[in-house]
Amino acid sequence: MFKNYLKVAFRNLWKHKIFSFINIMGLTVGMSACFLIFLYVYFELSYDAFNTKADRVYRLVTDIKTPSETLNTGSTSWAFAPNIKIDFPEVEAFTRVNGGSFLVRKGEIKFQEEKTVFADSSIFKVLGFKLLKGNPETALKNQLSLVFTEKAARKYFGDTDPVGKTLLLSGEGFPAIVTGVMEDIPENSQIKGDMFVSMSTLTQKFNKGIDQEWGNFGATTYLLLKPGTSGKALEKKLPGFLKNRAGKLMNELNMHYTLFLEPLRDVHLRSTRGSDDSGSMNNVYIFSVVAVFILLIACINFVNLTTARSVERAREVGIRKVVGAQKWLVARQFLSESILLCLIAFIFAVVLSAALIPLFNNLSGKIISEGILHNLPFVGGLFLASIIIGAVAGIYPALVLSSFEPVVVLKGRFTTSLKGVLLRKGLVSVQFAISIALIIATIVVYTQMNFMRNRDLGFSKDQMLIVNSEGDPKKEAFKESLRNLTGVKSTATSSSVPGSGNPGAYSEIENKSGDLQIANLDLYFVDFDYINQFKLKMVAGRPFEREFGTDTTQAMVINEAAVKLFGYSSPEQAIGRRFRQWGREGKIIGVVKDFHFRALHEPIKPLTMRIETRNSDLVSVKIDGGNVKGTVAAIESKWKSIMPNRPFSYYFMDEFFDRQYRSEERFEKLFFNFAILAIFISCLGLLGLASYSTMQRTKEIGVRKVMGASVGSIVGLLSQDFLKLVLIAFVVASPIAYYGMYKWLQNFAYRTDIHWWIFLIAAFLSTAIAFVTVSFQSIRAALTNPVKSLRSE
């Protein structure tokens, strides 16, 4: 029986090659897209899942409330974690991490390790990283202890054992000992690093006593709770802990802290406080919905094409019933054919997915999968899904085909029922409603990204080359050596450039009432050339000038957002007001026009600037665009002559700033590609239905041509029914797409509007796509010689 089912199924597939191809192609593309999206979603949801203790690990985060604002930060002060461990026995261990950058030397080998992480010795216990060589309990205990990942260790030591070997750190050449080698950090880890340095190196050598400072924030802290301990219960005890330990300090500073615990597995996707590798739960939801839509469209194609062809198989069903086949046996045959079709599509989908995985990794910007063989459980899941899809999608066609009455169909009076026609039209409308919604969403995503790329940021970033001196004392000499180079227009030094991040500083600034108002403000250390270098516009007062000797110690420039924060109605009112900040006192001498020193996801925040060349490690060089390669080579030559022990590395400001939108750009590309796939599958289904509809009306078309109908009128006749369905789909899809994209745009502080012309373009594109798809068959039918279609009449 089963062999007979297979034989009949393959004969039927071969007999109707075009319809079979369309069905298999639609299912193949749909399954492949769903498979890839599922890999992406699973990867995003799997962050830190490699940590077997992840359910007991929490990130400690802080709300810092000042009289001016409340800062929601993902960091803590350095003193919090050690004292929490002392006060709460339910805390099994803690680790603090902090990113850095170190010059590392071994003979002639030297690298600037940008992915350096300071970490407590308990990091291996808390975060689940595996140490391949060395003792995990002591590897990061002593000062100047280093642990490398396997990949990083090979840079310095090749295949030899690095444990016990000495390297030189920073320009001063501090001798550091390699105490361990760890597995390369998984891609789905929040903490990324190539070299880990003992936290005691930071707290006892480079910044001695920092771990006793309750008001100095910057550590990312993770707590490992003992089994059975509730994170919520511990969180409720933390206000009392802060009151006992830091109550006096908070009252003195008029700055109050609130601590919260975020489950480790929630940090990547659900935290609003950011992390080293933040994701977006909204994107996970969006792609999940797109995957369901694509699969739904593919299933709709299958149901439509199978039921549409029911007329052709009516006589077969009639004959089977006449010779004694029961209804359930006929249904089983057609259901088996449906599952077989899905299994064929499954095979093609696996091959297609395997070919697309490298491209998909590139589009997503992450190694989502190493290859199809690394995802065999998911392939098995896709196999089961294909059987389920075949069964679910094939139930209705099987019931329709098995319900034919043999007396009626064998007399040749069988026609497609009104219910069947309405069902197919409804399914086509659903298909195109999904496609139109995706078209609208794609256009909105593109316009938002274009808005972000082209918005006036308030500063100059073109042809701006940035070199990080990493605090080298010769940075000023290097900067001055560039002034007379051909191709160099200007230079400046600073602690930060837009997009690079900047510290928050406890500040007191005179407000409109004349009182010193406390706030935690972003701080840029700059030199006298910085404001002109980046073409920042002064709206009141003056910039820093060398002619004023007090500018180096007693002057501050703020932005317009700071002016508003302290209650002034105009920038001019802020000039001459007092400030205190990090041990400095003086007056505000100028106000710069607001500029976007962070991504457009965030509103422009209050910013302060002070002259402080000691902490200004970034050298920005404005160059001429005529001979960029030659100018960069000349700058590198100067670097090597002045700072030969440091590797020369640089980046261009525009590229660096645009990296802030890399995740959105990847989202845009992925969304665009999956939207195209959904539209392609819809077109396949529409093409199949148009082909079948045209075939059913062959004699009608012949009669019309004999009566003098033109090709255009016949094409219009055959197309109008489908275009009506597209119009209905547009009416349904538009408000749904508007609502969804309105919600998505709320993630951006600066966003474009959802313009009316977006819907006009979507309507035009969907109509054009449908018309072209249907016209392909309509024109072919209209050009057919009517004699061929009428000769049997």
Summary of the structure (lengths in Angstrom):
residues: 793
radius of gyration: 33.8
end to end distance: 39.9
largest distance: 107.9
contacts: 2647
relative contact order: 0.11
helix: 53%
strand: 19%
